[in-house]
Amino acid sequence: MGDDLVGTLLFFNIGVELGQLSIVAMCLPLTIWMFKRQWGLKASSVLSGALIAVGLGWFIERVLSG
């Protein structure tokens, strides 16, 4: 790592937050467009369910492998 542990962790966390903000910035226009459509709420429910399934699968894989 380096001698400056606080600075290293600070810049790492700033990088993570900037990455998350860039993902939100890319997805926001698509989300706004989707909710203006009649099927937007149903599509968001399906996508949310898919994300939950992927997250749960990843969680189970990590618990069972460790």
C-alpha positions as CSV (number, residue, x, y, z in Angstrom):
1,M,0.0,0.0,0.0
2,G,2.2,2.8,1.1
3,D,3.1,4.9,4.1
4,D,0.0,7.1,3.9
5,L,-2.8,4.6,4.8
6,V,-5.4,7.3,5.4
7,G,-4.7,9.0,2.0
8,T,-4.8,5.7,0.2
9,L,-8.1,4.7,1.7
10,L,-9.5,8.1,1.1
11,F,-8.7,8.1,-2.6
12,F,-9.9,4.5,-2.9
13,N,-13.3,5.4,-1.4
14,I,-13.5,8.5,-3.6
15,G,-12.9,6.3,-6.7
16,V,-15.6,3.9,-5.6
17,E,-18.1,6.7,-5.1
18,L,-17.2,8.3,-8.4
19,G,-17.7,4.9,-10.1
20,Q,-21.1,4.6,-8.5
21,L,-22.1,8.1,-9.5
22,S,-21.1,7.4,-13.1
23,I,-23.3,4.3,-13.2
24,V,-26.2,6.2,-11.8
25,A,-25.6,9.0,-14.4
26,M,-25.7,6.5,-17.2
27,C,-28.8,4.7,-16.0
28,L,-30.9,7.7,-15.0
29,P,-31.9,8.7,-18.6
30,L,-32.9,5.2,-19.4
31,T,-34.9,4.9,-16.2
32,I,-36.7,8.2,-16.9
33,W,-37.5,7.1,-20.4
34,M,-38.8,3.7,-19.2
35,F,-41.1,5.1,-16.6
36,K,-42.7,7.4,-19.2
37,R,-43.9,4.3,-21.0
38,Q,-47.1,2.4,-20.1
39,W,-45.1,-0.8,-19.3
40,G,-42.4,1.0,-17.3
41,L,-43.6,-0.1,-13.8
42,K,-43.9,-3.7,-14.9
43,A,-40.5,-3.7,-16.5
44,S,-38.9,-2.2,-13.4
45,S,-40.5,-5.0,-11.3
46,V,-39.1,-7.7,-13.6
47,L,-35.6,-6.0,-13.6
48,S,-35.6,-5.7,-9.8
49,G,-36.5,-9.4,-9.5
50,A,-33.7,-10.3,-11.8
51,L,-31.2,-8.2,-9.8
52,I,-32.4,-9.8,-6.6
53,A,-32.0,-13.3,-8.0
54,V,-28.5,-12.5,-9.2
55,G,-27.5,-11.0,-5.8
56,L,-29.0,-13.9,-3.9
57,G,-27.1,-16.3,-6.1
58,W,-23.9,-14.5,-5.6
59,F,-24.5,-14.3,-1.8
60,I,-25.2,-18.1,-1.6
61,E,-22.1,-18.9,-3.7
62,R,-19.9,-16.8,-1.5
63,V,-21.3,-18.3,1.7
64,L,-21.0,-21.8,0.6
65,S,-17.4,-21.4,-0.9
66,G,-16.0,-19.7,2.2
